[in-house]
C-alpha cells in the first residue's frame, strides 16, 4: 500500500480513492470486489496495529461495518417508470412552461431517483459505545451520455454486491 494504490497480488493493483482514519472509524473508497476490499481493510488494520503497537482484530474490535456498492447496470425498465405518470406529465407540461426561455427549447425530465436509508440502532453494544449508523442513500440514475432506450443506470446502495444485485432484480420484478 503506497502512493494511493493497493497491490491485491503480484498482478493486480487497485487505486484507493479515499482513506480516512479517525479515532472512531475507518472510511475508504476503492473500486474492487468485496473480497479485495476486505483484504485492503485487513491491511489497513494491520498497519494501524503496527503503528500503535496494539493489534486490531476485526472480529473482536470492530463493532459495526457498512458497505456501499456502486455499479452500472442495464435494467428491464425505463427510468420514467420510477415516477408517477402525473409527475412525468407535470414535468413535461407545466414545469416546462415555467422553466422555458425564449432563446432555447427546454426539456425537463427526472434525473435521479434516490431514497434515504436510515437506521435506528437497536444493538445494546452500539448504544453502550454511543455508535450511530449514519443515513445512506439508495441511488438509481440514468447513465450519463447513454441513450435512455439502452436502459443503463448507475446504481448505488448501502449493501454488499450480492444483496445489491438481489435488490435490483426485485426492483425489476416490481416494475413489471
N, C-alpha and C positions, 0 to 999 in steps of 0.2 A: 504494500500500500504506500504509494508515493505520488506526489505531483497530481493529485486528483484522479488517480487511477487505482484499480484493484485488479491484481492478477488472480483470476479464478484458478487457473492452472498454467502450464507452460505454453499453451496455445491460445488462451483467451484472456483478454484484458478488458475490463469494463471502466467506463467513466463514471466517477462519483460526482453527481450534480450538486449535492449538498451534504454536509455533515456538521451537525450542531450537537455539541455535548455540553450539557449543563448539569448542575448538581442533582437534579431530579429526573432528567430524561435525556435520551439519545434520539435524535431525529436525523434520518438520512434519506436521500433520493438517489436511486440507482436504477438504470434500465437493465433489468435482468430477469431471470427466472426466480421463482420463490426459493429454490434450493441455493442459488448463487447469492441471493440477498441474505439468507440465513448464514451462509458461510462468511460473508462480509461482516455481518453482525457479530459473529463469534470472534473474528479477528479484531474488531474494534474493542470488544470486551476484554480480550487477552491483552491488548495494548494498554487499556486503562488499568488492568490488574498489574501489569509490569511497572507502569508509571507510578502507581500509588502503592506498590508493593503489598497489595491486597487482592488476592484472587477474586474474580467476579464469576459467579455461576448463574447462567440464565435460569436454571431450574430453581435455585434457591433464592436468588437476589432480585429477580425481575418480577414485579407484581402484575404488570399489565403490558401487553404488547399489541399494537394495532398495525394493520397492513392496509395500504392503499394500492389498488390495482388499476392501471390505466392501459387502454389499448384501442386500436382501430378495428372495427368490425363491420361486416355487412349484415344488416338486419332485414327480415322479411316483412317490413312495414315502412310506410312513408313517415317522414318526420311530422307532417301535419296531423297524423293520426294521434299524436300525443296531446293534441289540443282539441277542445270542443269546436264543432262546426260554427257555433255562434261567435266564438272568439276569432277564428280564422276569417269569418265574414266581416267582423268588425275591423280587423287589421287591413283587409283588402278593400274595405269601403270607407267608413267614417274616418279611421285613423289616417288613411292615405289622403283623404280630403284635408284634414287638419295639418298634415305634415308636408303637403305639396308646396313647391315653389315654382315660380314662372319660368325659371331658367333651365329646369331639368324635370324629367319624369321621376316619379317616386314609386318605390316598391317597398312595402312594409311586410315583413314575414317573421315568424318566430325564429330566433337564433339559437337558443339553448333551452334545454329542459334541465332544471336542477331541483333537487329535493334536499332539504336539511335532514340529516340523520342525527338525532340526539340520543344520548344515553343517560338513563337515571341509574346511578351506581347503586347496586344492592349488595355487593360483596363487602362483608364486615372488615376484612383486612385492608381494603381500599379506603373505607371510611376511617379506619384507625390511623392510616398514614396520610389522611387528607388528600387523597388522589382522586381527581376528577378525570373523566374521559371527555375530551373536547368534542364538540359537534363536528361532523364530517359532511361531505357533500356526495350525493349520487348525481352524476352528470351524464347527460346524453346530448350530444350536439352534432349537427351535420359536419362532416369532414370538410375542412377548408379547401377551396378550389376544386371541389368534386361536384359534378352534376348531381342534382337531387335524385334523378332516376336511378343512380347507382346505389342509393340507399346505404352509403358508407357513413359511419358515425365514429366520433371519438367518444369513448366511454370511460368513466372512472367511478369507482365505488370503494367504500371502506371495508374491503374483504379480500380474502386470498383469491388467487386466479381461478381456482376450481369453482368456488362459490360465485365469483363474478360471472363466469360463463353460464352457470346454472340460473342465476338471476336474469341474465339476458335472454336465455331460452324461455324462461317463464314469462318474461315481458312479451316476447314474440307470440307465445301461446295466448296471452290475454288480449292481444290486439287483433286476433283472428275473428 
